[in-house]
Amino acid sequence: MPPEGFSCYNSAMTKREQVSLGEILRTFFFIGATGFGGGMAIVSLTERVCVHEKRWLGLDEFMHGLAFGQILGPFSLNTSVFIGYYLRGVVGGVAAGVGFIAPSFCLISLLSWLYFKFHEVPQLQSALKGANPVVIALILVAAIGMARKKVKGINDWLLALLSFAAAAFFNISALTILVLGVVWALGRGYYRREHQ
Amino acid sequence: MAATLKLAWVFFKIGLIFFGGGYVLIPLLHRIMVDQLHWLTLKEFLDGLALSQLTPGPLAMLATFTGFRAGGFLGGLIATIFIFLPGTALMLFLASRYEKLRNIELIKAVLDGIIPAVVGLVASAAYTLGKTSLLSPRDFLLLAAGFLILQFTRLSPMLVILGAGTIGFCFRFS
């Protein structure tokens, strides 16, 4: 079933080979199972796997999906759903979401059961302490790759640095930053049109 | 049955109102689960939070833990489905309009215009996470090794993450 809205609007789409639902499910299952560190760490992992390794979608599309995802809550899940939809429509989106959530769901159910039985959090802290620096490295690699390809010229850099500072130093929420970014982008587009 | 429905409804509502990423969820769930409904004690809530941070997957999996407490395995399943349902439905809707919207000049300009902001957000996550978890030379060594491997080899990032987790586990990092 070709997803409505994709096949007829973009000629590049027709060249893309059909990705099987099983493949989508499997891929997102592994992403869900290794996505330590929450949100952005998982998204960096998703970018690496879906954009660079499997070449399922371009960096542009991925980042649009990420921007949408941040507006709507749990963005690591949302980005997965977006990619799944992009590949195979609604069924693909649901497959990606279910595959992504399944490993953490099973693990958390098991651990919750143990917790409410024995009232102790298992000793996973050391594993997380080992994984964390590497997760940060993964996010850094993703950010550097995105900046190299997508941040061009002084205006882009200014916006990137401003959003970095706003989020890192001033604790401003991603949603606020993106809304301000939209205003900025609209303003720039308007300014350009007026001065051409 | 009534209890299950209530569970579904509570988590559906939470799924509807939490915009802007996982960390908004912590104060929200705390207020609803601990203060209003008394489904969890404060200690259980904090332990559940630790659990969902220790395991892979989004932080919102805290809902699974809370649901499990309220109604066992089925409760966990229902809480998980319903907290993610509103966002996923909205996302599917947005994705279905994406290709059409993208061909409108103004929207395309906005979509491409905010990409640098997204890059800044990604970088800030590395900073925020680094500030709290890069504490010793050992951590920086792992960071450097991970960076080199991920930047210059094609080794699957999942293997790299699991490998680092195993190192931490075996050497009992504290």
HADDOCK unambig.tbl for C-alpha pairs under 7 A between the chains (distance, minus, plus):
assign (segid A and resid 5 and name CA) (segid B and resid 96 and name CA) 6.64 0.50 0.50
assign (segid A and resid 5 and name CA) (segid B and resid 99 and name CA) 6.20 0.50 0.50
assign (segid A and resid 5 and name CA) (segid B and resid 100 and name CA) 6.66 0.50 0.50
assign (segid A and resid 6 and name CA) (segid B and resid 99 and name CA) 6.06 0.50 0.50
assign (segid A and resid 9 and name CA) (segid B and resid 99 and name CA) 6.93 0.50 0.50
assign (segid A and resid 32 and name CA) (segid B and resid 56 and name CA) 6.53 0.50 0.50
assign (segid A and resid 32 and name CA) (segid B and resid 57 and name CA) 5.37 0.50 0.50
assign (segid A and resid 33 and name CA) (segid B and resid 56 and name CA) 5.82 0.50 0.50
assign (segid A and resid 33 and name CA) (segid B and resid 57 and name CA) 6.85 0.50 0.50
assign (segid A and resid 34 and name CA) (segid B and resid 56 and name CA) 5.72 0.50 0.50
assign (segid A and resid 34 and name CA) (segid B and resid 158 and name CA) 5.69 0.50 0.50
assign (segid A and resid 34 and name CA) (segid B and resid 161 and name CA) 6.98 0.50 0.50
assign (segid A and resid 34 and name CA) (segid B and resid 162 and name CA) 6.85 0.50 0.50
assign (segid A and resid 35 and name CA) (segid B and resid 56 and name CA) 4.71 0.50 0.50
assign (segid A and resid 35 and name CA) (segid B and resid 57 and name CA) 5.30 0.50 0.50
assign (segid A and resid 36 and name CA) (segid B and resid 55 and name CA) 6.41 0.50 0.50
assign (segid A and resid 36 and name CA) (segid B and resid 56 and name CA) 4.10 0.50 0.50
assign (segid A and resid 36 and name CA) (segid B and resid 57 and name CA) 6.25 0.50 0.50
assign (segid A and resid 37 and name CA) (segid B and resid 53 and name CA) 6.79 0.50 0.50
assign (segid A and resid 37 and name CA) (segid B and resid 56 and name CA) 6.84 0.50 0.50
assign (segid A and resid 38 and name CA) (segid B and resid 57 and name CA) 6.10 0.50 0.50
assign (segid A and resid 38 and name CA) (segid B and resid 58 and name CA) 4.88 0.50 0.50
assign (segid A and resid 38 and name CA) (segid B and resid 59 and name CA) 5.80 0.50 0.50
assign (segid A and resid 39 and name CA) (segid B and resid 58 and name CA) 6.01 0.50 0.50
assign (segid A and resid 40 and name CA) (segid B and resid 122 and name CA) 6.32 0.50 0.50
assign (segid A and resid 40 and name CA) (segid B and resid 125 and name CA) 6.28 0.50 0.50
assign (segid A and resid 45 and name CA) (segid B and resid 157 and name CA) 6.84 0.50 0.50
assign (segid A and resid 63 and name CA) (segid B and resid 115 and name CA) 6.52 0.50 0.50
assign (segid A and resid 64 and name CA) (segid B and resid 111 and name CA) 6.42 0.50 0.50
assign (segid A and resid 67 and name CA) (segid B and resid 118 and name CA) 6.70 0.50 0.50
assign (segid A and resid 70 and name CA) (segid B and resid 20 and name CA) 5.47 0.50 0.50
assign (segid A and resid 70 and name CA) (segid B and resid 21 and name CA) 6.19 0.50 0.50
assign (segid A and resid 71 and name CA) (segid B and resid 19 and name CA) 6.17 0.50 0.50
assign (segid A and resid 71 and name CA) (segid B and resid 20 and name CA) 5.37 0.50 0.50
assign (segid A and resid 72 and name CA) (segid B and resid 19 and name CA) 5.13 0.50 0.50
assign (segid A and resid 72 and name CA) (segid B and resid 20 and name CA) 6.11 0.50 0.50
assign (segid A and resid 72 and name CA) (segid B and resid 87 and name CA) 5.73 0.50 0.50
assign (segid A and resid 73 and name CA) (segid B and resid 18 and name CA) 5.64 0.50 0.50
assign (segid A and resid 73 and name CA) (segid B and resid 19 and name CA) 4.09 0.50 0.50
assign (segid A and resid 73 and name CA) (segid B and resid 20 and name CA) 4.76 0.50 0.50
assign (segid A and resid 73 and name CA) (segid B and resid 21 and name CA) 4.59 0.50 0.50
assign (segid A and resid 73 and name CA) (segid B and resid 22 and name CA) 6.81 0.50 0.50
assign (segid A and resid 73 and name CA) (segid B and resid 87 and name CA) 6.32 0.50 0.50
assign (segid A and resid 74 and name CA) (segid B and resid 21 and name CA) 4.97 0.50 0.50
assign (segid A and resid 74 and name CA) (segid B and resid 22 and name CA) 5.65 0.50 0.50
assign (segid A and resid 74 and name CA) (segid B and resid 60 and name CA) 6.94 0.50 0.50
assign (segid A and resid 75 and name CA) (segid B and resid 21 and name CA) 5.96 0.50 0.50
assign (segid A and resid 76 and name CA) (segid B and resid 58 and name CA) 6.70 0.50 0.50
assign (segid A and resid 78 and name CA) (segid B and resid 88 and name CA) 6.31 0.50 0.50
assign (segid A and resid 78 and name CA) (segid B and resid 91 and name CA) 6.26 0.50 0.50
assign (segid A and resid 81 and name CA) (segid B and resid 88 and name CA) 6.94 0.50 0.50
assign (segid A and resid 81 and name CA) (segid B and resid 92 and name CA) 6.99 0.50 0.50
assign (segid A and resid 82 and name CA) (segid B and resid 91 and name CA) 6.67 0.50 0.50
assign (segid A and resid 82 and name CA) (segid B and resid 92 and name CA) 6.79 0.50 0.50
assign (segid A and resid 82 and name CA) (segid B and resid 95 and name CA) 5.88 0.50 0.50
assign (segid A and resid 85 and name CA) (segid B and resid 92 and name CA) 6.86 0.50 0.50
assign (segid A and resid 85 and name CA) (segid B and resid 95 and name CA) 6.61 0.50 0.50
assign (segid A and resid 90 and name CA) (segid B and resid 92 and name CA) 6.65 0.50 0.50
assign (segid A and resid 93 and name CA) (segid B and resid 92 and name CA) 6.92 0.50 0.50
assign (segid A and resid 101 and name CA) (segid B and resid 57 and name CA) 6.95 0.50 0.50
assign (segid A and resid 104 and name CA) (segid B and resid 55 and name CA) 6.88 0.50 0.50
assign (segid A and resid 104 and name CA) (segid B and resid 56 and name CA) 6.00 0.50 0.50
assign (segid A and resid 104 and name CA) (segid B and resid 57 and name CA) 5.45 0.50 0.50
assign (segid A and resid 105 and name CA) (segid B and resid 64 and name CA) 6.86 0.50 0.50
assign (segid A and resid 108 and name CA) (segid B and resid 64 and name CA) 6.83 0.50 0.50
assign (segid A and resid 108 and name CA) (segid B and resid 65 and name CA) 6.60 0.50 0.50
assign (segid A and resid 109 and name CA) (segid B and resid 64 and name CA) 6.87 0.50 0.50
assign (segid A and resid 109 and name CA) (segid B and resid 65 and name CA) 6.83 0.50 0.50
assign (segid A and resid 109 and name CA) (segid B and resid 73 and name CA) 6.73 0.50 0.50
assign (segid A and resid 109 and name CA) (segid B and resid 76 and name CA) 6.98 0.50 0.50
assign (segid A and resid 112 and name CA) (segid B and resid 65 and name CA) 5.78 0.50 0.50
assign (segid A and resid 112 and name CA) (segid B and resid 68 and name CA) 6.80 0.50 0.50
assign (segid A and resid 121 and name CA) (segid B and resid 47 and name CA) 6.68 0.50 0.50
assign (segid A and resid 121 and name CA) (segid B and resid 51 and name CA) 6.89 0.50 0.50
assign (segid A and resid 124 and name CA) (segid B and resid 54 and name CA) 6.44 0.50 0.50
assign (segid A and resid 125 and name CA) (segid B and resid 54 and name CA) 6.65 0.50 0.50
assign (segid A and resid 126 and name CA) (segid B and resid 168 and name CA) 5.05 0.50 0.50
assign (segid A and resid 126 and name CA) (segid B and resid 169 and name CA) 4.95 0.50 0.50
assign (segid A and resid 126 and name CA) (segid B and resid 172 and name CA) 5.43 0.50 0.50
assign (segid A and resid 126 and name CA) (segid B and resid 173 and name CA) 4.58 0.50 0.50
assign (segid A and resid 126 and name CA) (segid B and resid 174 and name CA) 5.81 0.50 0.50
assign (segid A and resid 127 and name CA) (segid B and resid 165 and name CA) 4.26 0.50 0.50
assign (segid A and resid 127 and name CA) (segid B and resid 166 and name CA) 6.02 0.50 0.50
assign (segid A and resid 127 and name CA) (segid B and resid 168 and name CA) 4.56 0.50 0.50
assign (segid A and resid 127 and name CA) (segid B and resid 169 and name CA) 4.31 0.50 0.50
assign (segid A and resid 128 and name CA) (segid B and resid 54 and name CA) 6.15 0.50 0.50
assign (segid A and resid 128 and name CA) (segid B and resid 165 and name CA) 5.93 0.50 0.50
assign (segid A and resid 129 and name CA) (segid B and resid 168 and name CA) 6.09 0.50 0.50
assign (segid A and resid 129 and name CA) (segid B and resid 173 and name CA) 6.39 0.50 0.50
assign (segid A and resid 130 and name CA) (segid B and resid 164 and name CA) 5.11 0.50 0.50
assign (segid A and resid 130 and name CA) (segid B and resid 165 and name CA) 4.77 0.50 0.50
assign (segid A and resid 130 and name CA) (segid B and resid 167 and name CA) 6.20 0.50 0.50
assign (segid A and resid 130 and name CA) (segid B and resid 168 and name CA) 3.98 0.50 0.50
assign (segid A and resid 130 and name CA) (segid B and resid 173 and name CA) 6.89 0.50 0.50
assign (segid A and resid 131 and name CA) (segid B and resid 161 and name CA) 5.57 0.50 0.50
assign (segid A and resid 131 and name CA) (segid B and resid 164 and name CA) 4.80 0.50 0.50
assign (segid A and resid 131 and name CA) (segid B and resid 165 and name CA) 4.38 0.50 0.50
assign (segid A and resid 132 and name CA) (segid B and resid 133 and name CA) 6.82 0.50 0.50
assign (segid A and resid 133 and name CA) (segid B and resid 134 and name CA) 6.67 0.50 0.50
assign (segid A and resid 133 and name CA) (segid B and resid 139 and name CA) 5.80 0.50 0.50
assign (segid A and resid 133 and name CA) (segid B and resid 142 and name CA) 5.85 0.50 0.50
assign (segid A and resid 133 and name CA) (segid B and resid 143 and name CA) 4.65 0.50 0.50
assign (segid A and resid 134 and name CA) (segid B and resid 142 and name CA) 6.27 0.50 0.50
assign (segid A and resid 134 and name CA) (segid B and resid 143 and name CA) 5.23 0.50 0.50
assign (segid A and resid 134 and name CA) (segid B and resid 146 and name CA) 4.97 0.50 0.50
assign (segid A and resid 134 and name CA) (segid B and resid 161 and name CA) 6.19 0.50 0.50
assign (segid A and resid 134 and name CA) (segid B and resid 164 and name CA) 6.81 0.50 0.50
assign (segid A and resid 135 and name CA) (segid B and resid 161 and name CA) 6.71 0.50 0.50
assign (segid A and resid 136 and name CA) (segid B and resid 126 and name CA) 5.28 0.50 0.50
assign (segid A and resid 136 and name CA) (segid B and resid 129 and name CA) 6.92 0.50 0.50
assign (segid A and resid 136 and name CA) (segid B and resid 130 and name CA) 6.58 0.50 0.50
assign (segid A and resid 136 and name CA) (segid B and resid 143 and name CA) 6.96 0.50 0.50
assign (segid A and resid 137 and name CA) (segid B and resid 143 and name CA) 5.52 0.50 0.50
assign (segid A and resid 137 and name CA) (segid B and resid 146 and name CA) 5.73 0.50 0.50
assign (segid A and resid 137 and name CA) (segid B and resid 147 and name CA) 4.75 0.50 0.50
assign (segid A and resid 138 and name CA) (segid B and resid 147 and name CA) 6.73 0.50 0.50
assign (segid A and resid 138 and name CA) (segid B and resid 150 and name CA) 6.72 0.50 0.50
assign (segid A and resid 139 and name CA) (segid B and resid 122 and name CA) 6.87 0.50 0.50
assign (segid A and resid 139 and name CA) (segid B and resid 126 and name CA) 5.81 0.50 0.50
assign (segid A and resid 140 and name CA) (segid B and resid 123 and name CA) 6.45 0.50 0.50
assign (segid A and resid 140 and name CA) (segid B and resid 126 and name CA) 6.21 0.50 0.50
assign (segid A and resid 141 and name CA) (segid B and resid 147 and name CA) 6.76 0.50 0.50
assign (segid A and resid 141 and name CA) (segid B and resid 151 and name CA) 6.13 0.50 0.50
assign (segid A and resid 143 and name CA) (segid B and resid 119 and name CA) 5.94 0.50 0.50
assign (segid A and resid 143 and name CA) (segid B and resid 122 and name CA) 5.90 0.50 0.50
assign (segid A and resid 143 and name CA) (segid B and resid 123 and name CA) 5.48 0.50 0.50
assign (segid A and resid 146 and name CA) (segid B and resid 119 and name CA) 6.39 0.50 0.50
assign (segid A and resid 147 and name CA) (segid B and resid 119 and name CA) 6.36 0.50 0.50
assign (segid A and resid 150 and name CA) (segid B and resid 116 and name CA) 6.95 0.50 0.50
assign (segid A and resid 151 and name CA) (segid B and resid 116 and name CA) 5.76 0.50 0.50
assign (segid A and resid 156 and name CA) (segid B and resid 116 and name CA) 5.63 0.50 0.50
assign (segid A and resid 159 and name CA) (segid B and resid 116 and name CA) 6.01 0.50 0.50
assign (segid A and resid 159 and name CA) (segid B and resid 117 and name CA) 5.74 0.50 0.50
assign (segid A and resid 160 and name CA) (segid B and resid 116 and name CA) 4.64 0.50 0.50
assign (segid A and resid 160 and name CA) (segid B and resid 117 and name CA) 4.74 0.50 0.50
assign (segid A and resid 160 and name CA) (segid B and resid 119 and name CA) 6.13 0.50 0.50
assign (segid A and resid 160 and name CA) (segid B and resid 120 and name CA) 4.44 0.50 0.50
assign (segid A and resid 161 and name CA) (segid B and resid 120 and name CA) 5.99 0.50 0.50
assign (segid A and resid 163 and name CA) (segid B and resid 117 and name CA) 5.38 0.50 0.50
assign (segid A and resid 163 and name CA) (segid B and resid 120 and name CA) 5.11 0.50 0.50
assign (segid A and resid 163 and name CA) (segid B and resid 121 and name CA) 6.16 0.50 0.50
assign (segid A and resid 164 and name CA) (segid B and resid 120 and name CA) 4.19 0.50 0.50
assign (segid A and resid 164 and name CA) (segid B and resid 121 and name CA) 5.50 0.50 0.50
assign (segid A and resid 164 and name CA) (segid B and resid 123 and name CA) 6.44 0.50 0.50
assign (segid A and resid 164 and name CA) (segid B and resid 124 and name CA) 5.08 0.50 0.50
assign (segid A and resid 167 and name CA) (segid B and resid 121 and name CA) 6.53 0.50 0.50
assign (segid A and resid 167 and name CA) (segid B and resid 124 and name CA) 5.99 0.50 0.50
assign (segid A and resid 168 and name CA) (segid B and resid 124 and name CA) 4.92 0.50 0.50
assign (segid A and resid 168 and name CA) (segid B and resid 127 and name CA) 6.48 0.50 0.50
assign (segid A and resid 168 and name CA) (segid B and resid 128 and name CA) 6.05 0.50 0.50
assign (segid A and resid 174 and name CA) (segid B and resid 20 and name CA) 6.23 0.50 0.50
assign (segid A and resid 175 and name CA) (segid B and resid 20 and name CA) 5.16 0.50 0.50
assign (segid A and resid 178 and name CA) (segid B and resid 114 and name CA) 6.94 0.50 0.50
assign (segid A and resid 178 and name CA) (segid B and resid 117 and name CA) 6.84 0.50 0.50
assign (segid A and resid 181 and name CA) (segid B and resid 114 and name CA) 5.36 0.50 0.50
assign (segid A and resid 181 and name CA) (segid B and resid 117 and name CA) 6.37 0.50 0.50
assign (segid A and resid 182 and name CA) (segid B and resid 110 and name CA) 5.86 0.50 0.50
assign (segid A and resid 182 and name CA) (segid B and resid 114 and name CA) 6.07 0.50 0.50
assign (segid A and resid 185 and name CA) (segid B and resid 109 and name CA) 6.98 0.50 0.50
assign (segid A and resid 185 and name CA) (segid B and resid 110 and name CA) 5.21 0.50 0.50
assign (segid A and resid 185 and name CA) (segid B and resid 113 and name CA) 4.88 0.50 0.50
assign (segid A and resid 185 and name CA) (segid B and resid 114 and name CA) 6.48 0.50 0.50
assign (segid A and resid 186 and name CA) (segid B and resid 110 and name CA) 5.98 0.50 0.50
assign (segid A and resid 189 and name CA) (segid B and resid 109 and name CA) 6.80 0.50 0.50
